[in-house]
C-alpha cells in the first residue's frame, strides 16, 4: 500500500525588509530572511515530504516570488498567493496569474479594520471568481470577523475554503467565547476545513505547554471532525514560540492520543485533496 506523503499545509518564505513586514518586531527571531534552504531543513526535521507556501505580503509580486521559489524547490507542492480580490478586472488577473502550482489565494482580513470586510460586494465577487477558477481560498480572520464567516460563505456559494490557524483563539489569556461558539457556527457550513496551525504563537510564547492547547484542539476536532482538519506549521512565524519540531510534535501527540486513525489525512491527505495537488515533485 502506498503511504500518503506527509504535507505541511501552511508555511511562509520572505526576504526580510522592515518596511514590508511592519508586523515583525525588529530583532525578533523572525526578523531575517527565510528561504527554500531553510524550509527544506525544517521539513527534514520531521520527515515532511512537501509543503504549501502561503502569502505573507499583500503585493502582486508576492505570488510570483512564491511561484519562483516553488520552481527551485521540489518540496513546495502548492502556492497560495495574493491578488487584489476587489479589482474590477479580477477575472483577467486570475488568468494572468495562472500557473500549475498556484492552488489558491488569501487576503489578510485580520488586518482590515472593518469587522464586516468579508461581506463587501467587491470582495465577495472576487472570491466567487477564485472559486469559479477551481482555486481555493484561505480565510485569515480575527475574532470579530469570524462572526461574519458563515454569511460570507453563504454569499460566495460553492467553493473550497479553509480557516487558517483555527481563527486564532486567545490562548495566552485563556479566552474562550465568543471564539468557541463562532467556530462551531463556521464548522456547520459546507465546504470549509480548518488548519490547526499557528496555535503556539497564540499561546504565551515563553511559557506555553501542550496542556494550554488541549481544550482548543478538543473544540476544533469536535466541531469540524478529524476529516476536516489539516496540520500546518506556520513556519517561520512559529519560531516566535517554538521550533518546527515542537510545533509538529504537539499536534502529532494530540492526534495519536485522540484520533490516530486520522493521522494520515491530517498530516498530508487532507491538504493534498483540498489544494488539488497529487504528489510531491
matplotlib code that plots the C-alpha trace (Angstrom):
import matplotlib.pyplot as plt

x = [0.0, 1.3, 1.7, 0.3, 3.1, 3.3, 2.5, 2.9, -0.3, 1.0, 4.4, 5.9, 9.0, 10.4, 13.4, 13.1, 12.5, 11.3, 9.2, 7.4, 7.0, 5.9, 4.2, 7.5, 9.3, 12.9, 15.3, 12.8, 13.5, 11.8, 13.3, 15.5, 15.4, 13.7, 14.5, 13.9, 17.1, 15.8, 12.4, 13.8, 15.9, 12.8, 10.7, 13.5, 13.5, 10.2, 10.4, 7.8, 7.8, 6.1, 4.5, 2.0, 3.6, 1.2, 1.4, 2.7, 2.6, -0.3, 1.5, 1.3, 4.9, 4.3, 2.6, 5.4, 8.1, 6.4, 6.0, 9.6, 10.6, 8.5, 10.2, 13.5, 12.3, 10.6, 9.3, 6.8, 3.8, 1.4, 1.3, -1.5, -0.9, -2.3, -4.3, -6.5, -9.8, -11.7, -10.3, -12.8, -10.7, -10.3, -11.1, -8.4, -5.9, -6.6, -5.9, -2.7, -1.6, -2.4, 0.3, 0.2, 1.5, -0.9, -3.6, -5.4, -5.4, -5.5, -6.2, -5.0, -8.5, -7.4, -5.6, -8.8, -10.4, -13.9, -15.5, -17.7, -14.9, -15.7, -19.2, -18.2, -19.8, -16.5, -14.7, -17.4, -17.4, -13.6, -13.8, -16.5, -14.2, -11.4, -13.9, -15.1, -11.5, -11.2, -8.9, -9.1, -9.5, -7.7, -9.6, -7.4, -9.7, -9.7, -12.4, -14.6, -14.6, -15.1, -18.7, -19.2, -17.7, -21.0, -22.7, -19.7, -19.6, -23.4, -22.9, -20.0, -21.6, -19.8, -16.0, -13.1, -12.4, -10.0, -9.9, -6.3, -4.9, -8.3, -9.3, -6.6, -8.1, -6.8, -4.9, -2.4, -5.2, -7.4, -10.0, -12.9, -16.0, -17.1, -14.4, -15.8, -19.4, -18.4, -16.1, -18.9, -21.1, -18.4, -18.0, -21.6, -21.0, -20.4, -17.2, -14.9, -12.0, -9.7, -6.0, -4.5, -1.7, -0.3, -1.6, 1.7, 2.0, -1.5, -0.2, 2.3, 5.5, 7.8, 5.8, 3.3, 2.8, 0.7, -1.8, -2.5, -3.6, -5.6, -9.1, -8.8, -7.8, -10.6, -13.1, -11.7, -11.8, -15.2, -16.9, -15.0, -14.3, -10.8, -11.8, -11.9, -8.7, -5.2, -1.9, 0.3, 3.4, 3.0, 6.8, 8.7, 6.2, 6.0, 9.7, 8.5, 7.3, 8.7, 11.0, 9.5, 9.8, 7.9, 5.1, 4.8, 5.1, 2.4, -0.2, 1.1, 0.9, -2.7, -3.7, -2.0, -4.0, -7.4, -7.7, -4.7, -6.7, -7.0, -3.2, -2.6, -5.2, -4.4, -0.7, -1.0, -4.0, -6.5, -4.1, -3.4, -7.1, -8.1, -5.4, -5.8, -2.1, -1.5, 2.0, 5.3, 7.5]
y = [0.0, 3.4, 5.8, 9.3, 11.9, 14.0, 17.6, 20.9, 22.8, 26.2, 27.9, 31.2, 32.5, 36.0, 38.3, 40.4, 44.1, 46.1, 48.4, 45.5, 43.5, 46.0, 43.4, 41.8, 43.3, 44.2, 41.9, 39.1, 35.5, 36.0, 39.4, 37.8, 36.0, 32.6, 30.9, 27.5, 26.1, 26.9, 25.5, 22.1, 21.9, 22.5, 19.9, 17.3, 17.7, 15.8, 13.9, 16.1, 15.5, 18.7, 21.9, 24.6, 28.1, 30.8, 34.6, 36.9, 40.2, 41.9, 42.9, 41.3, 40.4, 38.0, 35.4, 35.5, 35.2, 32.1, 30.5, 31.2, 29.6, 26.6, 26.2, 26.0, 23.8, 20.5, 20.4, 23.2, 21.4, 24.3, 28.1, 30.2, 33.7, 37.1, 39.2, 42.2, 40.4, 43.7, 44.6, 45.2, 43.1, 40.2, 37.5, 38.8, 38.9, 35.3, 34.3, 36.2, 34.7, 31.1, 28.6, 24.8, 25.3, 28.1, 26.5, 29.4, 32.8, 34.5, 38.0, 39.2, 40.0, 40.1, 43.4, 45.1, 47.4, 46.7, 43.8, 43.2, 43.3, 39.8, 40.8, 43.7, 43.2, 43.6, 41.1, 38.5, 38.9, 38.3, 35.2, 33.8, 34.3, 32.4, 29.5, 29.5, 29.0, 25.9, 27.6, 27.6, 30.4, 30.6, 32.5, 34.5, 36.3, 37.7, 37.2, 40.0, 38.8, 35.2, 36.1, 37.1, 33.9, 31.9, 34.8, 35.2, 31.5, 31.6, 34.6, 33.2, 29.8, 26.7, 26.6, 25.2, 27.2, 26.6, 28.5, 29.4, 29.0, 27.8, 31.5, 32.4, 31.8, 33.9, 31.0, 33.2, 34.9, 31.8, 33.4, 31.1, 32.9, 34.1, 32.2, 28.7, 29.4, 31.2, 28.5, 25.9, 28.1, 28.1, 24.3, 23.9, 25.4, 23.1, 23.2, 24.6, 23.0, 24.1, 24.3, 23.5, 25.9, 29.0, 27.9, 28.2, 31.8, 32.5, 31.0, 32.5, 32.5, 31.9, 29.6, 27.7, 23.9, 21.3, 21.5, 25.1, 24.0, 20.9, 22.3, 24.5, 21.4, 19.4, 22.0, 22.2, 18.4, 18.2, 20.7, 20.0, 16.4, 14.9, 14.5, 18.3, 19.2, 19.6, 20.4, 23.4, 24.7, 28.4, 28.4, 30.6, 32.7, 29.7, 30.4, 33.2, 30.5, 27.1, 25.3, 23.5, 20.1, 21.2, 22.6, 19.3, 17.2, 18.9, 18.2, 14.7, 13.8, 15.1, 13.1, 10.0, 10.2, 11.1, 10.1, 8.1, 6.6, 10.1, 11.0, 10.2, 12.7, 15.4, 15.3, 15.1, 13.6, 16.3, 19.1, 17.2, 16.7, 20.2, 22.0, 19.6, 18.5, 14.9, 14.0, 15.7, 16.6]
z = [0.0, -0.9, 2.0, 1.7, 1.6, 4.8, 4.0, 5.9, 4.8, 5.8, 5.7, 4.5, 2.8, 2.8, 2.3, 5.4, 4.9, 7.9, 5.7, 4.0, 7.2, 9.8, 11.9, 12.6, 15.6, 14.6, 16.4, 16.9, 15.9, 12.5, 11.6, 9.0, 5.6, 5.3, 2.0, 0.5, 2.0, 5.5, 4.6, 3.5, 6.7, 8.8, 6.8, 7.1, 10.9, 11.0, 7.6, 6.0, 2.2, 0.9, 1.9, 0.8, 0.6, 1.7, 1.0, 3.7, 1.8, 0.0, -3.1, -6.6, -6.5, -3.6, -5.8, -8.4, -5.6, -4.2, -7.6, -8.4, -5.1, -5.9, -9.3, -7.4, -4.5, -5.2, -1.7, -2.4, -3.9, -4.0, -3.6, -2.0, -3.5, -3.2, -5.7, -5.2, -5.0, -5.1, -8.5, -11.3, -13.6, -11.2, -13.8, -16.1, -13.2, -12.2, -15.8, -15.8, -12.5, -13.7, -13.1, -12.4, -8.8, -8.0, -5.9, -4.3, -2.8, 0.6, 1.9, 5.4, 6.5, 10.1, 9.4, 8.0, 10.5, 9.2, 11.0, 8.0, 5.5, 4.2, 3.2, 0.9, -2.6, -4.4, -2.2, -2.4, -6.2, -6.2, -4.1, -6.3, -9.2, -7.4, -6.8, -10.4, -11.5, -9.4, -6.8, -3.0, -0.6, 2.8, 5.5, 7.8, 10.3, 13.8, 16.5, 15.1, 11.5, 12.5, 13.2, 9.6, 8.0, 7.8, 6.0, 3.7, 2.8, 2.1, -0.2, -2.1, -2.6, -3.7, -3.3, -1.2, 1.9, 4.8, 8.1, 9.0, 12.5, 13.8, 13.7, 16.2, 19.7, 22.5, 24.1, 26.1, 28.1, 28.3, 26.0, 25.0, 24.0, 21.5, 19.6, 20.5, 19.6, 16.4, 15.3, 15.7, 13.5, 10.8, 11.1, 10.4, 6.9, 4.0, 2.1, 4.8, 6.6, 9.4, 9.8, 13.2, 12.6, 14.3, 17.7, 19.6, 18.7, 20.2, 23.4, 25.8, 23.7, 26.6, 28.8, 26.7, 27.1, 25.3, 28.1, 27.1, 23.7, 24.7, 25.1, 22.0, 20.0, 21.6, 20.3, 16.8, 16.4, 18.0, 15.7, 12.5, 12.9, 12.1, 8.5, 8.0, 9.8, 8.4, 10.1, 9.2, 10.9, 10.2, 9.9, 10.3, 12.4, 14.8, 15.7, 17.9, 20.3, 19.3, 16.9, 13.9, 15.5, 18.6, 16.6, 14.7, 17.8, 19.9, 17.2, 16.4, 20.1, 20.3, 17.2, 18.4, 21.7, 20.3, 16.6, 15.4, 12.6, 11.1, 11.2, 7.6, 6.5, 9.0, 8.2, 4.4, 2.7, 3.5, 2.3, -0.9, -1.6, -0.6, -2.6, -5.5, -5.6, -6.3, -5.2, -4.2, -7.1]

ax = plt.figure().add_subplot(projection="3d")
ax.plot(x, y, z, "-o")
ax.set_aspect("equal")
plt.show()
